Amino acid sequence: MDRLKGKVALISGGARGQGAAETKLFVNEGARVVIGDVLDGEARKLADEVNQKAGSRVALPLHLDVTRADDWRKAVDACEREFGGLDILVNNAGILNTKGIGDTNEEEWDAIINVNQKGVWLGMKIAVPAMKRRGAGSIINISSIYGLIGSGGSAAYHASKGAVRILTKTAAVEYAADNIRVNSVHPGVIKTPMVDIFEERELDAIAALAPMKRAARPEEVGYVVLFLATDEASFVTGAEYVVDGGYTAV
Ligand SMILES: NC(=O)c1ccc[n+]([C@@H]2O[C@H](COP(=O)([O-])OP(=O)(O)OC[C@H]3O[C@@H](n4cnc5c(N)ncnc54)[C@H](O)[C@@H]3O)[C@@H](O)[C@H]2O)c1
């Protein structure tokens, strides 16, 4: 119950899907969470639900577009002002399209790179000074199995998620002396609104490529993110955690 007691987390894209699962898991373990998302209504609804269940204000919804430095500054300020500091950043916000290299136009390329890649860099850059003020921190960057292997489509998505993998290792080296750990998580097929772009049988066919032959629930990633956020992972940094039912093992 108390694995994150006294800790404050900022979760980008925290309003739904995996981010919402992590919000709930973190709060259950004693953390207070700022839910940063562009989906203001969904973030508010989730915060109301979580706060009502907890009987106190443990979650705060906040408008955060991860491509905007100003929004990040406001989010980090809110963590310090409302909850007293910032210990954990989950760079979870992400967008997907399935277009290949030839089909992707510049606008689509930039949109994916801005959210999935630049957003992670900006988040770390702006959150780290607050973590240094706390004397420690844990950053979890959500990449994908598509940051590790190719698929023949989703060109910008692959490029962005591969960048997140190596940016994570670079950050782990840069911030080790500050007692800030930085790790990446690489989910396989997870049942969230992101994969609604696929028809059910398409999604089943992709999920069947993994030895476990199914898609995962968001919590199945959330528990790994939770572990990395806690002090139980005190010697884990620069690591990549695959959560994919064996997809990349074959
Ligand atoms: N679902 C999968 O199969 C899968 C697989 C591998 C990796 N991932 C990654 O997991 C992460 C979470 O995705 P999910 O599956 O929960 O999907 P999701 O679409 O349910 O959630 C993504 C969240 O990011 C938010 N977001 C999008 N653009 C944003 C922006 N500019 N600023 C702030 N928030 C923004 C969305 O509003 C949403 O709440 C993403 O980084 C995604 O790429 C997902």
The ligand as an SDF file (V2000), in Angstrom:
LIG
                    3D

 44 48  0  0  0  0  0  0  0  0999 V2000
   -1.3810    0.7800  -26.7330 N   0  0  0  0  0  0  0  0  0  0  0  0
   -0.3250    0.1570  -27.2220 C   0  0  0  0  0  0  0  0  0  0  0  0
   -0.4450   -0.9190  -27.8090 O   0  0  0  0  0  0  0  0  0  0  0  0
    1.0560    0.7480  -27.0370 C   0  0  0  0  0  0  0  0  0  0  0  0
    2.1470   -0.0580  -27.3670 C   0  0  0  0  0  0  0  0  0  0  0  0
    3.4270    0.4360  -27.1650 C   0  0  0  0  0  0  0  0  0  0  0  0
    3.6220    1.7050  -26.6580 C   0  0  0  0  0  0  0  0  0  0  0  0
    2.5270    2.4680  -26.3520 N   0  0  0  0  0  0  0  0  0  0  0  0
    2.7960    3.7890  -25.7910 C   0  0  0  0  0  0  0  0  0  0  0  0
    2.2160    3.8870  -24.5160 O   0  0  0  0  0  0  0  0  0  0  0  0
    1.9350    5.2590  -24.2150 C   0  0  0  0  0  0  0  0  0  0  0  0
    0.5110    5.3820  -23.6940 C   0  0  0  0  0  0  0  0  0  0  0  0
   -0.3840    5.1160  -24.7460 O   0  0  0  0  0  0  0  0  0  0  0  0
   -1.7920    4.3810  -24.5270 P   0  0  0  0  0  0  0  0  0  0  0  0
   -1.6660    3.0300  -25.0840 O   0  0  0  0  0  0  0  0  0  0  0  0
   -2.2680    4.5440  -23.1300 O   0  0  0  0  0  0  0  0  0  0  0  0
   -2.6750    5.2380  -25.5520 O   0  0  0  0  0  0  0  0  0  0  0  0
   -3.7970    6.3720  -25.3290 P   0  0  0  0  0  0  0  0  0  0  0  0
   -4.0240    6.9430  -26.6600 O   0  0  0  0  0  0  0  0  0  0  0  0
   -4.9530    5.8050  -24.5850 O   0  0  0  0  0  0  0  0  0  0  0  0
   -3.0890    7.4090  -24.3600 O   0  0  0  0  0  0  0  0  0  0  0  0
   -2.2070    8.3780  -24.8020 C   0  0  0  0  0  0  0  0  0  0  0  0
   -2.4380    9.6320  -23.9840 C   0  0  0  0  0  0  0  0  0  0  0  0
   -1.5060   10.6370  -24.4270 O   0  0  0  0  0  0  0  0  0  0  0  0
   -2.2250   11.8490  -24.5090 C   0  0  0  0  0  0  0  0  0  0  0  0
   -1.5680   12.7970  -25.4280 N   0  0  0  0  0  0  0  0  0  0  0  0
   -1.4970   12.7450  -26.7750 C   0  0  0  0  0  0  0  0  0  0  0  0
   -0.8620   13.8330  -27.2470 N   0  0  0  0  0  0  0  0  0  0  0  0
   -0.5200   14.5950  -26.1660 C   0  0  0  0  0  0  0  0  0  0  0  0
    0.1570   15.8200  -26.0000 C   0  0  0  0  0  0  0  0  0  0  0  0
    0.6050   16.5270  -27.0470 N   0  0  0  0  0  0  0  0  0  0  0  0
    0.3470   16.2810  -24.7370 N   0  0  0  0  0  0  0  0  0  0  0  0
   -0.1110   15.5910  -23.6770 C   0  0  0  0  0  0  0  0  0  0  0  0
   -0.7790   14.4250  -23.7720 N   0  0  0  0  0  0  0  0  0  0  0  0
   -0.9720   13.9340  -25.0070 C   0  0  0  0  0  0  0  0  0  0  0  0
   -3.6080   11.4540  -24.9930 C   0  0  0  0  0  0  0  0  0  0  0  0
   -4.5690   12.4720  -24.7980 O   0  0  0  0  0  0  0  0  0  0  0  0
   -3.8540   10.1960  -24.1580 C   0  0  0  0  0  0  0  0  0  0  0  0
   -4.4140   10.5000  -22.9030 O   0  0  0  0  0  0  0  0  0  0  0  0
    2.2000    6.0370  -25.5000 C   0  0  0  0  0  0  0  0  0  0  0  0
    3.4680    6.6460  -25.4320 O   0  0  0  0  0  0  0  0  0  0  0  0
    2.2040    4.9470  -26.5590 C   0  0  0  0  0  0  0  0  0  0  0  0
    2.9580    5.3070  -27.6800 O   0  0  0  0  0  0  0  0  0  0  0  0
    1.2650    2.0220  -26.5350 C   0  0  0  0  0  0  0  0  0  0  0  0
  1  2  1  0
  2  3  2  0
  2  4  1  0
  4  5  1  0
  4 44  2  0
  5  6  2  0
  6  7  1  0
  7  8  2  0
  8  9  1  0
  8 44  1  0
  9 10  1  0
  9 42  1  0
 10 11  1  0
 11 12  1  0
 11 40  1  0
 12 13  1  0
 13 14  1  0
 14 15  2  0
 14 16  1  0
 14 17  1  0
 17 18  1  0
 18 19  2  0
 18 20  1  0
 18 21  1  0
 21 22  1  0
 22 23  1  0
 23 24  1  0
 23 38  1  0
 24 25  1  0
 25 26  1  0
 25 36  1  0
 26 27  1  0
 26 35  1  0
 27 28  2  0
 28 29  1  0
 29 30  1  0
 29 35  2  0
 30 31  1  0
 30 32  2  0
 32 33  1  0
 33 34  2  0
 34 35  1  0
 36 37  1  0
 36 38  1  0
 38 39  1  0
 40 41  1  0
 40 42  1  0
 42 43  1  0
M  CHG  2   8   1  16  -1
M  END
$$$$
